[in-house]
Amino acid sequence: MNFLVRRPWDLSQNRHTPQDIYQNRKQHRRDFLKTLGIAGAGLCTAGISGCGKPTAEELDAAGKVEEIPVAATGIFPAKRNTEFDYGRPETEKFEAALYTNFYEFSTSKDSWKYVSKFKPNPWEIEVGGLCNQPTKFDLDDLYQKFPHEERAYRFRCVEAWAMCVPWTGFPLRELLKAVEPKSSATHVEFETFERPAEAPGFNDFPDFPWPYREGLTLEEASNELTFLATGIYGEALPKQHGAPVRLVTPWKYGFKSCKSIVKITLTDKAPATFWNTYNPREYGFEANVDPDVPHPRWSQRQERMLGTGERYETVKFNGYESYVAALYA
């Protein structure tokens, strides 16, 4: 798919119209009208209130994982680690679930509408590459082998919106210890699921470099902040948040936090990543939050909170400088 060249005054990425749709808009309109009856009926049977904003109950139902492992019993809600504090009000659960970036389902922040076919259980994460103990972890392993806790983390998107949410999970470094990285390992690659039958984005955007991949240096991945999350707001992760397990790196822009992970690979070089491959001018590999480094199309000096719209001055490393600044000295 070819995109029109965007200039600084153009719409942001998630709102621009693909060129083929514009050039063939009459045919797309006929196709859209032809399918309205079928699509509309399906939406109604799913319990969603038309095309408007859903109720909290509808939103919960849309993203809820049908079954979670028995091993998860008693995990949620986990005890909060009081070392971490937002320093600002917590984002409402509804607002955080309503507005998400998950391109496997949608480019319009409304992925909750399209996740019903997604099956995040059973699930397995293959961990391998440059390690002495390559292992496949299923969900029972993740719940039973790694003690869970809740952490109140800030989350900052490269698009200048932000939220404050309580994740449940465990430090990634505990999983890395279990597979014993070799001395030659310098980086960690993360890979998301690729199931076109369950997620419409794969077919809607065939020119994207699927599957979604992200990467960190081994030092970054081993930092105490780097978190594998299995839950949010005291419950198992909803589908639109990256069920059943996702990465959280609170000092980096949100696109680094790979969702619905199926593979983790230790390597001796920086891996090719999704957005850095597709648009390297706008999405760097390191992607640390920094108010002094503007995005090519907007300033990063302020951030807007989901739900309230309140604005804050952006802080370097998203306020986590004491934890990570030494990584970049």
C-alpha positions in Angstrom: 0.0 0.0 0.0 1.4 3.4 -1.0 0.8 6.4 1.2 0.7 10.1 0.3 3.7 12.1 1.5 2.8 13.8 4.7 4.0 17.3 5.5 4.1 18.9 9.0 0.7 20.3 8.7 -0.9 17.0 7.6 -3.0 14.8 9.8 -1.2 12.4 12.1 -0.5 8.9 10.9 -3.5 7.2 12.5 -5.9 9.5 10.6 -4.5 9.7 7.1 -6.3 8.0 4.2 -4.4 5.4 2.2 -3.8 6.5 -1.4 -5.6 3.5 -3.0 -8.8 4.2 -1.0 -8.8 7.8 -2.1 -8.1 6.9 -5.8 -10.8 4.1 -5.8 -13.2 5.8 -3.4 -16.3 5.2 -5.6 -15.7 1.4 -5.6 -14.9 1.4 -1.9 -18.2 3.3 -1.2 -20.1 0.7 -3.2 -18.4 -2.1 -1.3 -19.1 -0.4 2.0 -22.8 0.1 1.3 -23.1 -3.5 0.1 -21.8 -4.8 3.4 -23.5 -2.4 5.8 -26.4 -4.8 6.5 -24.1 -7.7 7.3 -21.5 -5.7 9.3 -24.1 -3.7 11.2 -26.0 -6.8 12.2 -22.8 -8.4 13.4 -22.0 -5.4 15.5 -25.4 -5.4 17.2 -25.2 -9.1 18.0 -21.9 -8.5 19.7 -23.7 -6.2 22.1 -22.1 -2.9 21.0 -24.1 0.2 20.9 -24.0 1.1 17.2 -21.1 3.2 16.0 -21.1 5.4 19.1 -19.2 5.2 22.4 -19.7 1.9 24.2 -20.9 1.6 27.8 -18.3 0.4 30.3 -20.1 -3.0 30.3 -19.9 -3.3 26.6 -16.2 -2.4 26.5 -15.4 -4.9 29.2 -17.3 -7.6 27.3 -15.6 -6.8 24.0 -12.0 -7.2 25.3 -12.5 -9.9 28.0 -10.5 -13.1 27.5 -13.0 -15.9 27.5 -10.9 -18.2 29.7 -7.7 -17.6 31.7 -5.6 -20.4 33.1 -6.4 -21.9 36.4 -2.9 -21.0 37.5 -4.0 -17.3 37.3 -6.4 -17.9 40.2 -5.3 -15.6 43.1 -2.9 -13.6 40.9 -5.4 -10.7 40.4 -5.4 -8.3 42.0 -1.7 -8.6 42.9 0.0 -6.7 45.7 1.2 -3.3 44.5 4.9 -2.4 44.7 4.9 0.9 46.5 8.3 1.9 45.0 6.4 3.1 41.9 4.0 6.1 41.9 2.5 8.1 39.1 2.8 11.5 40.6 -0.5 12.4 38.9 -4.0 10.9 38.8 -4.6 7.4 37.6 -6.3 7.1 34.2 -9.8 5.6 34.3 -10.0 2.0 33.2 -12.7 2.8 30.6 -10.6 5.5 28.9 -7.4 3.3 28.8 -9.3 0.4 27.2 -11.3 2.6 24.7 -8.2 4.2 23.1 -5.5 1.8 22.2 -2.9 1.4 19.4 -3.0 -2.2 18.2 -2.4 -2.2 14.4 -3.1 -5.9 14.0 -6.7 -4.9 14.6 -7.1 -1.3 13.7 -5.3 2.0 12.9 -8.0 4.1 14.5 -7.5 3.6 18.3 -10.7 1.5 18.3 -9.2 -2.0 18.4 -11.8 -3.1 21.0 -14.3 -3.3 18.1 -12.3 -5.9 16.3 -10.8 -8.3 18.9 -13.7 -10.7 19.3 -12.1 -13.5 17.2 -8.8 -13.2 18.9 -7.9 -16.2 21.0 -5.2 -15.5 23.6 -5.5 -18.8 25.4 -3.9 -21.3 25.0 -0.7 -19.4 24.5 3.0 -20.0 24.4 6.2 -17.8 24.3 9.2 -19.3 22.7 12.4 -17.9 24.2 15.6 -18.7 22.4 18.6 -17.5 20.4 21.9 -16.8 22.3 21.0 -18.4 25.6 22.0 -21.7 27.3 18.4 -22.8 28.3 16.0 -22.0 25.4 12.5 -22.6 26.7 8.9 -22.5 25.7 6.7 -21.0 28.4 3.0 -21.5 28.4 0.7 -19.3 30.5 0.7 -21.6 33.5 4.5 -21.3 33.5 4.4 -17.5 33.4 1.9 -17.4 36.3 3.6 -20.1 38.4 7.3 -19.5 37.9 7.4 -15.8 38.2 6.0 -13.9 41.2 3.6 -11.2 40.1 3.1 -7.7 41.5 1.3 -4.6 40.5 3.2 -1.4 39.4 1.8 2.1 38.9 3.5 3.2 35.7 3.2 6.2 33.5 2.7 5.4 29.8 3.7 7.9 27.0 2.8 7.5 23.4 5.0 9.0 20.6 1.8 10.7 19.5 1.9 12.9 22.6 -1.0 11.3 24.6 -0.3 9.6 27.9 -2.0 7.6 30.6 -1.3 6.3 34.1 -2.2 2.6 34.6 -1.5 -0.2 37.1 0.1 -3.1 35.4 0.3 -6.6 36.9 3.2 -8.8 35.9 6.9 -9.4 36.6 10.3 -8.0 35.6 11.5 -9.3 32.3 15.0 -9.9 33.7 13.6 -12.8 35.8 12.6 -14.6 32.6 15.9 -13.8 31.0 17.7 -15.3 34.0 15.8 -18.5 33.5 17.1 -18.9 30.0 20.7 -17.9 30.9 21.8 -15.4 28.2 25.2 -16.2 26.6 28.0 -13.6 26.9 27.7 -12.9 23.1 24.1 -11.7 23.5 23.7 -7.9 23.2 20.0 -7.4 22.2 16.6 -8.9 22.8 14.0 -9.2 20.0 10.2 -9.5 20.7 7.7 -10.8 18.2 3.9 -10.5 18.2 1.4 -13.1 17.0 0.5 -13.3 13.3 -3.0 -14.8 12.8 -4.8 -13.1 9.9 -8.0 -15.1 10.6 -8.2 -13.6 14.0 -7.1 -10.0 13.4 -8.2 -7.9 10.3 -5.1 -5.7 10.2 -2.9 -8.3 8.6 -5.1 -8.3 5.5 -6.1 -4.6 5.6 -2.5 -3.5 5.6 -0.5 -6.1 3.7 2.5 -3.7 3.1 3.2 -3.4 6.8 6.3 -5.5 7.9 4.4 -8.1 9.8 4.7 -9.6 12.3 5.1 -6.8 14.7 8.6 -6.9 16.2 10.4 -4.7 18.7 13.8 -4.8 20.3 15.9 -3.6 23.3 19.5 -3.8 24.2 20.1 -6.6 26.7 20.9 -3.9 29.3 17.6 -2.3 28.7 15.8 -5.6 28.8 17.5 -6.4 32.1 16.6 -3.1 33.8 14.4 -3.3 36.8 11.7 -1.2 35.1 11.3 -3.5 32.1 8.1 -5.4 32.8 6.2 -8.3 31.3 2.5 -7.5 32.0 -0.2 -10.1 32.2 -2.8 -7.8 33.7 -4.1 -4.3 34.2 -6.4 -2.7 36.7 -6.3 -5.8 38.9 -7.5 -8.1 36.1 -6.1 -10.2 33.3 -5.1 -8.2 30.3 -8.1 -7.4 27.9 -7.5 -8.3 24.3 -7.0 -4.7 23.1 -4.2 -4.2 25.8 -2.2 -7.1 24.4 -3.5 -10.2 26.1 -2.2 -12.5 27.3 1.2 -11.0 27.9 2.9 -7.8 26.7 6.1 -5.8 27.2 6.0 -2.5 29.2 9.0 -0.1 29.1 7.7 3.1 30.8 10.7 5.4 29.9 10.2 4.7 26.2 7.5 5.6 23.7 4.6 3.2 23.7 5.3 1.6 20.3 8.3 -0.1 22.0 6.0 -2.1 24.3 5.2 -5.1 22.1 1.8 -6.7 22.6 0.6 -10.3 22.6 4.2 -11.7 22.5 4.8 -15.2 21.1 8.6 -15.1 20.7 11.6 -13.6 22.5 15.1 -14.0 20.9 18.5 -13.0 22.3 20.8 -11.8 19.5 24.2 -10.2 19.0 22.9 -7.3 17.0 20.0 -4.7 17.0 17.0 -6.4 15.5 14.9 -4.9 12.7 11.7 -3.5 14.3 8.3 -2.8 12.9 8.0 1.0 12.9 11.7 1.7 12.5 11.6 -0.5 9.4 8.5 1.0 8.0 9.2 4.7 8.7 12.7 5.1 10.2 12.6 8.9 9.9 9.8 9.1 12.5 10.4 6.0 14.7 13.9 5.5 16.0 15.1 2.2 17.6 16.0 3.7 20.9 12.8 5.8 21.3 13.4 7.2 24.8 10.9 9.9 25.9 12.7 13.2 25.5 11.0 16.7 25.3 14.0 18.1 23.6 13.8 15.7 20.6 10.7 16.6 18.6 8.9 14.2 16.3 9.3 15.3 12.7 5.6 16.3 12.7 5.0 17.6 16.2 6.6 18.8 19.4 7.1 16.4 22.3 7.3 19.1 25.0 3.8 18.4 26.3 1.5 15.3 26.7 -2.3 15.0 26.9 -3.8 12.6 29.4 -6.5 10.2 28.2 -9.9 10.9 29.5 -9.3 14.2 31.2 -7.4 15.9 28.4 -5.1 17.5 31.1 -1.7 18.5 29.8 1.6 18.0 31.5 5.1 19.1 30.5 7.0 16.1 29.1 9.9 14.9 31.4 13.0 13.2 30.0 12.7 9.4 30.3 9.1 9.9 31.3 10.1 10.6 34.9 12.3 7.5 35.2 15.7 9.1 34.8 17.0 7.7 38.1 16.4 4.2 36.9 17.7 4.3 33.4 19.9 7.4 32.8 23.1 5.3 33.4 22.2 3.1 30.4 22.8 6.0 28.1 25.7 7.8 29.9 
